Structure formats: C-alpha cells, structure tokens
C-alpha cells in the first residue's frame, strides 16, 4: 500500500503539538536531553525497541514489519541555534538566546509523525525501519552523525537505504526539492592569525599594522574564487569575522580572521584550501607581517544523493497529492547527513515552507524564521511512504 493524506491526517494535530513543544524548549548541540527524552518516550509508546544515548544524546528506534524486506533508516536532527527568537507565537522559545531557527523542531515532529503512521500499519510493512534522531547537526566538525555511526546506528541491523528531510524557508509551501548527485557542499572553516608589530596610531611606519594587512588578505582571498579556481565549479570563500585591537590610537600586535570555504568535489576542496593558505601567507609577507593559517579538522563531506535512488524517491514524492516535486540547484549549505549517505545509498530532500499569507517568509537561521505548519503532514507522509516503498524494493 501507499499511504495517503487521509492516513496521516489522523496524526496531524499530534505532529503539530510535538513540534510546538520542541520549539518552545530548544536545546543547543550536544545538549538535547529533554528532546531526546521526549522522542524516546514517544517511540516506546509505539512499541518499538529504543536505544538512547547513541553517540551522545542520539536516539534510535527500530520498528519491525510483518514481512521480510530491507532496513530503511529515516533521520531527523534535534539541535537548535544560538539565536534569540523574534517571532511572536504562543509557543515562542522559553530559552533566551536559543531558538529552533532551522526547523529541526519540525524534523523531530515529522519523523515522529511517520513513526506513528508506520507503527499503526506495521502488519502491512515489509522489512524494518530505523528512526534516527541525531544531535549536533549545527555543530560542524565532528557533528552528531559521525558519533552515532561509530556507536552502531547504521548497523544491527545494517541499513540498506537512508533518507533525510529538511525544511526550506525560502521555497514555497508543499514543494519537495531534491536532485541526484551532489546536493549540498562540503564546509571548511579557516582561521588566519595575522601577526604584526604594535605601535602608536600616529606612527604606522614604526609598526606593522595587522588590521591593514587583514584588509588586504580579505580582498586578495576573493581572487581565489575569481582567478584561481575553475569558474565552472561551484565554489564560495567568505571571511565572516575579524577581531583585533583595543583602542582608537593603538595599532595592535595581531588580528584574527575566520571564514568558510564551500565546495562540491574533493579536487576543488583541496585546491581552495591550498590557495587560501598561500594567498594569506604571501600577502602578509609582502607587508612584513606573518600569517598563521589553520583549518578545522574533520568537517562534513559533500552531501551526495544516489542517482538511482533519487529517481525512485522523486517518483514516490510526486504521488503525494497536494504537493509538487522539483529538482533544485546545488545548495552551498552543508549537512552531516552526508556521513549517513557514505554508509548506505539514499537521498536528502527538502520541503518548502514559505507562505507570505502566514508571515512565513524568512530564511533558515533567521531570528524571524517561521514555519507554515500545514506542511508538516506532507513531510511525515513522504517519510512513511519512502520507508514503505524501499522496504519492499529489490536491492
């Protein structure tokens, strides 16, 4: 059977209730204790085998169907962002400076909605479904997927297919988006310390001004994008913060820059890091300063959707009435769902939530990010149908 809107309507109010509860009590990366407890309690109420503290605060539920089939994993991330919410809703964040500004509250709710639907019809389900609730997607670096994988989330039983869904604030409500191949970039964080020589602001010739050198480095680094990397390759380098100095008339000894590189293949990724380092060091040296360049280790890989699986996923999504499915362009954001896709074929896809009539117009990570809650049922329905269809799919 393929589940329809009528099947999921039964659970819509509960999905929204869960979303609002999680939204009101957001938790930062690696601290998702209350959210994990809520998830585990709900999964146990659905008569599932549940593992907690998987890779930290992760939760994994296992639902066994009545018939033999594949093991399908469905993943939701749970962490919030250090953002102060500026949306006036009854379930506004109760924690100042912490907000679900990227929709992870909806991911938790939609996956639990899929769990409710699938558990009700487990006698018609083939194979097994793993419900993976992951911490620390927003953390970068090690993140939350890697610790969960190392703690066995993709094994016992071994996962045959894995799927992840993400809310997208700038795309219209009820629109699913995905694409075969690379869909999200690899992020690389760079840190540059410019070491100069301090002095009086009135006598810059007696000093080596690291702020001036930093400005030249920022400008020169943009040449990596426009002149050193193949223009046909999607690539971004941005310096996102600069810190230096203590007073208006003191030239400081050093300045600190931090930024991000976004790429879609390993060759470009390696080249970009090499060139950013070389340019920063060379420009600094030209002005008698010194640059120390480092990169954050163990960053997320490129998120790559399996082309054959994507074709079948699109077919499943297109059958959901009341929605549209379109192919999106590569997205420069990054996701540690990429690590799950290195362990099993699968697809990462998006669900639009932009609805100007409801004031849902701001991008993810905005302090005014607001979700059109009527899309949540479509997210749950899509996850449930993927679990059903790929449970019986020939491997």
TAZI-V534332 format. One record per run of one state. SS is the DSSP state (H for helix, E for strand, L for the rest). FROM is the first residue (numbers start at 1). LEN is the number of residues. If there is no record, write none. Layout:
SS;FROM;LEN  SS;FROM;LEN
This chain:
L;1;4  H;5;5  L;10;2  H;12;13  L;25;8  H;33;13  L;46;3  E;49;6  L;55;3  E;58;7  L;65;2  E;67;11  L;78;3  E;81;1  L;82;17  E;99;1  L;100;4  H;104;17  L;121;1  H;122;3  L;125;1  E;126;9  L;135;2  H;137;3  L;140;5  H;145;6  L;151;10  E;161;12  L;173;2  E;175;4  L;179;2  E;181;4  L;185;1  E;186;10  L;196;1  E;197;1  L;198;1  E;199;2  L;201;3  H;204;3  L;207;1  E;208;1  L;209;1  H;210;19  L;229;6  E;235;10  L;245;5  E;250;2  L;252;2  E;254;10  L;264;2  H;266;21  L;287;3  E;290;6  L;296;7  E;303;3  L;306;1  H;307;12  L;319;5  E;324;4  L;328;3  E;331;1  L;332;5  H;337;5  L;342;3  E;345;11  H;356;3  L;359;1  E;360;1  L;361;12  H;373;19  L;392;4
